[in-house]
Amino acid sequence: MCCYAPPDTKSDSVVELLHSHEWIRFDPSLTGGRIAAAFVRRIAPRARSTLELVSIEAIVAMVSAGLGVSIVPRLRGPLRAAYPVREISLGRHAPTRQIAFVCRAADTDNRRVTAIREAFENVYATTALVSGDE
């Protein structure tokens, strides 16, 4: 996850950005939204929020327009290129998500299941190389 701020902001402090701008919340009924909300409550308990959205695309568009800051999963590909926003690291203690792939033992040799598992592995390997994760 990362903090996204309007392109004209100067501060690199997530806490300062959350106190000086509206917090555009990622819907806490979603796993990523719950993780982000818990992180914000921990570092900036008085952050103010009047907007709560399900769509990361809508959140990024609003941040780009200068309507606030947000904490959402790290943007990838075309979405990252489509909107001018500042990406600010949440540091070493940034919240993370774990994604697991599970299948029945009877399906381990199924070509479709194998193709999906390999696709997950390839995306993970590519993402880890780009972000520096291990």
Secondary structure, DSSP 8 states (H G I E B T S, - for coil): -EEEE-TT-----HHHHHHHS-BEEE-TTSHHHHHHHHHHHHH-TT----EEES-HHHHHHHHHTTS-BEEES---HHHHHHS--EEEE--TT-----------GGGTT-HHHHHHHHHHHHHHHHHHHHH---
